[in-house]
Amino acid sequence: MRKVLLWPDKRLRQTATNVTAITEVEHAVWDNMIAVMEAMPGVGLAATQLGVMQRLAVVDASTERGQVIRMANPEILHASAHMRAHEEASPCLPGVSAKIERPRAVTVRFLNVEDETEERDFVGLWATSVQHQIDHLAGKMYFDHLGRVKRDMLLKKARKIAR
């Protein structure tokens, strides 16, 4: 299994490149990502968190698990006006979390495991996780949604924990 990159690794701020086709390579990366996500345990993971600079993500916010969705090149087509606050964290910044407001529902287009374009609606924790992963693929962290004071406090606490 690949190791999760730790903040402030510069690769976490890089934009991932689009996937041109779903091949055995992408399937292998997804399998590795799922293993890492399940070991955390978490509800999603972006390839960039493992140092793979491709627009690949996995999400499984189901209560029973085993409902993972594999996505390549995910993009939000529509976001609801209704917001939802949820406590978010990242294995890239262990030991800290913050309440982040994001749209409660999103419609996302992505390449699926069959290399076909798919559009799917996500609601609640699924929507939060998908948006969180899309942010990672764009070089953004969840704390970028915080104001400066809260963000600085969170990063200071993370540095203290890391020592």
C-alpha positions in Angstrom: 0.0 0.0 0.0 1.1 3.5 -0.8 1.7 5.9 2.1 -0.5 9.0 2.6 1.4 12.3 2.0 1.6 14.5 5.1 1.0 18.2 5.0 2.9 20.4 4.0 4.1 18.1 1.2 4.1 20.3 -1.9 2.3 17.7 -4.0 -0.8 18.3 -2.0 -1.0 21.8 -3.5 -0.6 20.6 -7.1 -3.4 20.1 -9.6 -3.8 16.5 -10.8 -3.8 15.7 -14.5 -6.9 14.3 -16.3 -7.1 10.6 -16.9 -7.4 9.9 -20.7 -8.7 6.3 -20.4 -9.4 3.7 -17.7 -6.8 1.0 -18.0 -5.3 -1.7 -15.7 -3.1 1.0 -14.2 -6.1 3.1 -13.0 -7.8 0.0 -11.7 -4.7 -0.8 -9.7 -4.4 2.7 -8.3 -8.1 2.6 -7.3 -7.7 -0.8 -5.6 -4.7 0.6 -3.6 -6.7 3.8 -2.7 -9.6 1.6 -1.4 -7.3 -0.4 0.8 -5.8 2.8 2.2 -9.3 4.4 2.7 -10.6 1.2 4.5 -7.4 1.0 6.7 -7.9 4.7 7.9 -11.0 4.2 8.1 -12.3 7.0 5.9 -15.1 7.8 3.6 -13.1 8.9 0.6 -9.6 9.4 -0.8 -8.0 11.2 -3.7 -5.1 9.8 -5.7 -3.1 13.0 -5.0 -3.1 12.1 -1.2 -1.0 9.1 -2.2 1.3 11.1 -4.5 -0.4 9.8 -7.7 -1.0 13.0 -9.6 -4.0 11.8 -11.6 -7.7 12.8 -11.2 -8.8 9.6 -9.5 -11.0 9.4 -6.4 -12.9 6.8 -4.4 -15.8 7.5 -2.1 -17.7 5.1 0.3 -19.9 6.9 2.8 -22.2 3.9 3.3 -22.9 2.7 6.8 -22.4 -1.0 5.9 -19.3 -0.3 3.6 -18.6 -2.0 0.4 -20.5 0.6 -1.7 -17.3 2.3 -3.0 -17.6 4.5 -6.1 -14.5 4.9 -8.3 -14.3 8.1 -10.2 -11.9 9.5 -12.8 -11.9 13.2 -13.7 -14.9 14.1 -11.4 -16.4 17.5 -11.9 -19.4 19.1 -10.2 -22.1 20.0 -12.7 -24.6 21.3 -10.1 -24.5 22.1 -6.4 -27.6 22.7 -4.2 -28.1 26.1 -2.6 -28.9 24.4 0.7 -25.7 24.1 2.7 -24.6 21.4 5.2 -22.0 21.6 7.9 -19.9 18.6 8.6 -16.7 17.9 10.6 -14.0 17.2 8.1 -10.5 15.8 8.4 -7.7 14.4 6.3 -5.1 11.7 6.9 -2.7 14.2 5.3 -3.1 16.3 8.5 -3.7 13.8 11.3 -5.2 14.7 14.6 -7.2 17.8 13.6 -10.6 18.5 12.0 -12.9 21.4 11.3 -16.6 22.0 10.7 -16.9 22.9 7.0 -20.0 24.1 5.2 -20.6 22.7 1.7 -23.6 22.3 -0.6 -25.8 19.5 0.8 -26.2 17.9 -2.7 -24.2 17.8 -5.9 -24.4 16.3 -9.3 -21.1 15.0 -10.5 -19.8 13.8 -13.9 -17.0 11.4 -14.0 -15.5 8.4 -15.9 -16.5 5.2 -14.2 -14.8 1.8 -14.1 -16.1 0.9 -17.5 -14.4 4.0 -19.0 -17.9 5.5 -19.6 -19.0 9.0 -18.7 -21.5 8.9 -15.8 -23.5 11.5 -14.0 -24.6 10.9 -10.4 -26.3 12.8 -7.6 -24.8 12.7 -4.2 -26.5 13.9 -1.0 -25.3 14.3 2.6 -22.1 12.7 3.6 -21.6 11.3 0.1 -21.8 14.9 -1.3 -19.4 16.2 1.3 -16.9 13.5 0.6 -17.1 13.9 -3.1 -16.5 17.6 -2.8 -13.6 17.0 -0.4 -11.9 14.7 -2.9 -12.5 17.0 -5.8 -10.8 19.8 -3.8 -7.8 17.5 -3.2 -7.5 16.9 -6.9 -7.4 20.6 -7.5 -4.7 21.1 -4.9 -7.0 22.4 -2.1 -7.3 21.2 1.5 -10.5 21.3 3.6 -9.0 24.0 5.8 -8.8 26.3 2.8 -12.6 26.8 3.4 -11.9 28.3 6.8 -11.2 31.9 7.6 -7.6 32.9 8.2 -7.8 32.8 12.1 -9.4 29.4 12.3 -7.1 28.0 9.6 -4.0 29.3 11.3 -5.2 27.8 14.7 -5.9 24.5 13.0 -2.4 24.3 11.4 -0.7 25.4 14.6 -2.5 22.6 16.5 -1.5 20.1 13.7 2.2 21.1 13.9 2.1 20.7 17.7 0.5 17.2 17.4 3.2 16.2 14.7 6.0 16.9 17.1 
